[in-house]
Structure formats: C-alpha cells, structure tokens
C-alpha cells in the first residue's frame, strides 16, 4: 500500500514541481508543498494503518460538550 | 489570470442541481420528522430565504468580487484572512463529508463487495478531472443534470403511482414542537444554505446583476425537487419512512409494473452518482479556488491533486460507522453549518453595511 502512495505522490510532484520551478512561481511552490506534504503524511499514516482521529468527531465534541448545542 | 465566466442560466441550474444532489440527505430529516418531513422542507425553505437574501445582497454590494475578496475588503487583511480560512475548512469538510456519504451509498447499496478505497479513489479522480476543467465545464454539466434528475423523478413517480397512498401522509402535526424546529434547522442548513458556496462564483457571472435572480431561481428548482421527492417517499413508504437509511432508494425499489418493469433503483443509483459527482466537483472546485484566492496564487490547478488526496484520506476516517454519521446528521450538523452559513456571513454583512454605508455609490468598486 505504501508503495502505491509513494508512486502516486511521486507522479503528482513530477507533473507539477518542474513547471513551478521553470516559471519561478516560488509562492505557488511553497503553498503546493504545504498541501502536498500534509496529504503525503496523512496518506502514509493510513497506509501503515495508523489510526487518525476524525476532525468531525472533534468538532462534534466541541459543539456538544463545550457549546452545549445539540438536538441529541 | 483570466477569470472563467458562466451565464446566469448555468448559474441557476448549478444551484438547483446542488440542492437536488442533497436529496440523499433526506434520511436525516425523515428520521426526525417522519411523515411531516414535507412540511419541514417548506419551513426550511422559508427560513433560508433571509439568508439567501443576505448572500445576494453581499454579492450585489461587491459586484465582481468573490467571497474571499469580499472578506478582505470588508474585514481587513487579518480578520478577512481568518474568516477565509474558516470558509476553506468548511468547503473542504463538505467535500469529504459528501464523499463519505457517497461511499456509504455506493458501498452499501450498489457495490457491497468492492473495497471502499477503490470507490473513493475512482470517484475523486473523476471529480479531479472536472475541477481541472474549471467552473465553465462543471456548470455546463449542471444544466444537463437538472433535467436528467427531473426526468428521473417524474418517471419514478409515474411508475410508482399504484404504490402512492395519500393516507400515508397521516398522522400530521402530532410530533413535539422541538422536532419541527430540529427538522426546519436541518433542512435550512443542509440543502438550502449550503448554497453559500456559490458566493465564490459571484465574480464568475457574465452579468453580476443577475446573481440574485439566478440564486432564487436555483433555490426554487432545488426546493421543488426536494419537496416532490419527499412527498413521494412518504406517500409510498408511510410510517416506515423514518427507519429507512435511504428512503428514496427503498421507495423506488418497490416499483413493479406488470412484473417486467422492476429494479428501477439502479436508474436512481446512477442518477444519484451523477448528482454526487456534480455536488462534490463544485465543492472541490470552491475549496481549491478559495485557497488560490487566499494566497494569491497563479492557478488553483496545482493544488487539485493534493487536495483530492486529502479528501480521500479524510473520507476514510470521518466516521467509523453509519450510526455515527446518522447521529451527526440528525443532531449536530445543523449547528456546525449554521456557524459558516449564518454567523460568519452575518458578521461580514453587518460590517459591510456599517463600513460602506456613507458611500454615495452603494456598490463597492475598485
């Protein structure tokens, strides 16, 4: 599974990074890298079957337990 | 960079299609308000009207500006950016929540033996393709899909005519008052005010003056479809409508005309996949477009593969069971969406009328 993740992300980098460097779009490259690295880390963790907490369940906890807003 | 432009009619159909795609969310509603869900759709529509008026008023005050640009102009660089980050998270969360819902439908009803990852992967890949094509391409699909959805709903109603029993709409108005409040809140927040995403397209309209008219037109198309679909489901399923996880699918499954027109749910399944494709493509596009505008990038297209990968990853982890999904949909999601669809736009709107009240020309022009 991790091999597929690496191949997919290598392909994304190979398609986009050279274009950005050639055009000297450094800000675009930085923003691209932030999302790219974040996506790669999350996908790799999932490939290694690491349990990642759901952001929605965190938001649900905040709404229900901190703000006390819920119909439940 | 040259801005993509869409006509008012395509914009109208896009809004209608986005609301039609939410017809799968009616299970959240029917489990709360049962046979009275159709009434709640009307209430939800009426409650959402002031919000829609506010969205269109914001767009009219800043013609040619998108939501992210309006935030910057009205709230300043710092607060504007903070609001924009909230919106981007909201758009992104709608993406992965809807992909998760799509996976639940396809994996649960159509392809139960297929690994869910491959369903997500293939689906998001197709959406990625549409998003790279741009809003002109996606909006053109929208017009076609609205008519296809109408045709499917009409065909299914005709074929299920013998199963439609108006007595199933009873008992009416017997639920506790809070259930109607909850149902109205869910309907207003989920399908109707989700259209806040279209504030991102106010800069893409060929004629920005038509923004309000097209917005209300789209809302009416979507609202009418939702109402018809819900009435059909209740009239066919009766008191069991609230225990079905997908009432549309179950109501259509009952179609049996002379023993040879059966299994119509496969047509509904295909239609729902098409509508999901449209909705998620719009949400995906809005997410990457908002990031592009936030950081003033040259193009949103470089972000599409990474954000697509994130959508797949988050869709996999968002809910561990369908019970969690149902609980979120029935009890919490309305409050979550209200923050982004009512609270944030209201602050922006009040700030806009306060800061720009004294201008001779009420429209902000750069």
Interface residues (C-beta under 8 A of the other chain):
Chain A: X8 X9 X12 X15 X16 X19 X20 X23 X25 X27 X28 X31 X32 X35 X36 X38 X39 X40 X42 X43 X46 X52 X53 X54 X55 X56 X57 X59 X60 X63 X64 X67 X69 X70 X71 X72
Chain B: X32 X93 X97 X178 X182 X185 X291 X295 X296 X297 X298 X299 X302 X303 X305 X306 X307 X309 X310 X312 X313 X314 X316 X317 X318 X319 X320 X324 X327 X328 X330 X331 X332 X334 X335 X336
